[in-house]
Amino acid sequence: MSIRHHLLTALAVVCSATALQAQASASIQATATVVTPLAVTGSAPLAFGNVFQGVNRVVTAADAASGRFGITGFGTSQVALTFTLPTTLASGGNTMPINTYDVRVNGTNVAAGATALAVTSGTPVNSNLVAGSLFVFVGGTVVPAAAQAAGAYAGTIILAAAYTGL
Amino acid sequence: MHLARFAAIAAISALPTLVQAQASASVQATATVVTPLAVTGAAPLAFGNVFQSVNRTVAAVDATSGRFSITGFGTSQVALTFTLPTTLASGGNTMPIDSWDVRSNGTNVTAGATAFAVVSGTPVLRNLVASNLFVFVGGRVVPGAAQAAGAYAGSIVLAAAYTGL
């Protein structure tokens, strides 16, 4: 009886010692910085001005009348640019073809020195921000028919930008 | 009283017939308590800059994976219990973290580390190697399309206990 008592006592001591000393833990942090969200602004229309039946009119990206977008975001991040480009402009029930887009990008808001970007409507194309900004210049060609109805024609050009993670 | 008992034993042992019926021996009860386990958090799991809608994965073998080191006894088996966050937080904003990639190695190099499946709160058994075990933790964050900008953080806790094996 005396021995059993001592055995139990010894076991209890060992167990409590185990509980105290055999357990160890530490923690580390998991960290991430979510960067500035992208913002896209349409700042100027692509304005062909007056056009004439049977005479194509070209506005280049470098022209003053080219369409303009401004993008702001983080540093020099890569962004996927997806353009939705109309194939016609409309005036009531009349349409006029628009094609041969001329798209260029620059880190500053000047068309001079901008880099041409091959663009297909609906297909993302990658470009990089420059110091948190990217400016996009859009030119194109309208093709008035010989019997093109007079009127004010318009269409919508959409630019969507998304971070690629690079 | 002790003196009296001693005297009686001495008297009995003087009788030859009783000398052989009395025998005793003793053994020692011995135990060596080994080196306690120590766990150290050595490096954060750092995802760096992440972008809205773009998942970011850091593998356990990447330079920015989280690091723990464990020291203990020989090749003892240890039960590792991770407490893994499900989100990182920045003020009131949260961002999911999932897809953990946990590996261990006997030396402090990721090359050749062994992957093992980890569930938060469930012990998993590993063995020390020459009294050491290094644990590398990777994972994935899932920023939302409108994830608010900011510095996000969460805690990863590793508890280690001897199993006795």
Chai-1 contact restraints between the chains, C-beta under 6 A:
chainA,res_idxA,chainB,res_idxB,connection_type,confidence,min_distance_angstrom,max_distance_angstrom,comment,restraint_id
A,Q21,B,P36,contact,1.0,0.0,6.0,A-B,restraint_1
A,A22,B,A161,contact,1.0,0.0,6.0,A-B,restraint_2
A,A22,B,Y162,contact,1.0,0.0,6.0,A-B,restraint_3
A,Q23,B,A161,contact,1.0,0.0,6.0,A-B,restraint_4
A,A24,B,L37,contact,1.0,0.0,6.0,A-B,restraint_5
A,A24,B,A38,contact,1.0,0.0,6.0,A-B,restraint_6
A,A24,B,V39,contact,1.0,0.0,6.0,A-B,restraint_7
A,A24,B,A160,contact,1.0,0.0,6.0,A-B,restraint_8
A,S25,B,V39,contact,1.0,0.0,6.0,A-B,restraint_9
A,S25,B,V157,contact,1.0,0.0,6.0,A-B,restraint_10
A,S25,B,A159,contact,1.0,0.0,6.0,A-B,restraint_11
A,A26,B,V39,contact,1.0,0.0,6.0,A-B,restraint_12
A,A26,B,T40,contact,1.0,0.0,6.0,A-B,restraint_13
A,A26,B,G41,contact,1.0,0.0,6.0,A-B,restraint_14
A,S27,B,G41,contact,1.0,0.0,6.0,A-B,restraint_15
A,S27,B,S155,contact,1.0,0.0,6.0,A-B,restraint_16
A,S27,B,V157,contact,1.0,0.0,6.0,A-B,restraint_17
A,I28,B,G41,contact,1.0,0.0,6.0,A-B,restraint_18
A,I28,B,P44,contact,1.0,0.0,6.0,A-B,restraint_19
A,I28,B,G66,contact,1.0,0.0,6.0,A-B,restraint_20
A,I28,B,I156,contact,1.0,0.0,6.0,A-B,restraint_21
A,Q29,B,P44,contact,1.0,0.0,6.0,A-B,restraint_22
A,Q29,B,A153,contact,1.0,0.0,6.0,A-B,restraint_23
A,A30,B,L45,contact,1.0,0.0,6.0,A-B,restraint_24
A,A30,B,G154,contact,1.0,0.0,6.0,A-B,restraint_25
A,A30,B,I156,contact,1.0,0.0,6.0,A-B,restraint_26
A,T31,B,P44,contact,1.0,0.0,6.0,A-B,restraint_27
A,T31,B,A46,contact,1.0,0.0,6.0,A-B,restraint_28
A,T31,B,A153,contact,1.0,0.0,6.0,A-B,restraint_29
A,A32,B,F47,contact,1.0,0.0,6.0,A-B,restraint_30
A,A32,B,V50,contact,1.0,0.0,6.0,A-B,restraint_31
A,A32,B,L88,contact,1.0,0.0,6.0,A-B,restraint_32
A,A32,B,V141,contact,1.0,0.0,6.0,A-B,restraint_33
A,A32,B,Y152,contact,1.0,0.0,6.0,A-B,restraint_34
A,T33,B,N49,contact,1.0,0.0,6.0,A-B,restraint_35
A,T33,B,A151,contact,1.0,0.0,6.0,A-B,restraint_36
A,V34,B,V50,contact,1.0,0.0,6.0,A-B,restraint_37
A,V34,B,P143,contact,1.0,0.0,6.0,A-B,restraint_38
A,V34,B,Q147,contact,1.0,0.0,6.0,A-B,restraint_39
A,V34,B,A149,contact,1.0,0.0,6.0,A-B,restraint_40
A,V34,B,G150,contact,1.0,0.0,6.0,A-B,restraint_41
A,V35,B,N49,contact,1.0,0.0,6.0,A-B,restraint_42
A,V35,B,F51,contact,1.0,0.0,6.0,A-B,restraint_43
A,T36,B,A149,contact,1.0,0.0,6.0,A-B,restraint_44
A,P37,B,Q52,contact,1.0,0.0,6.0,A-B,restraint_45
A,Y163,B,F51,contact,1.0,0.0,6.0,A-B,restraint_46
A,Y163,B,V54,contact,1.0,0.0,6.0,A-B,restraint_47
A,G165,B,F51,contact,1.0,0.0,6.0,A-B,restraint_48
A,G165,B,V54,contact,1.0,0.0,6.0,A-B,restraint_49
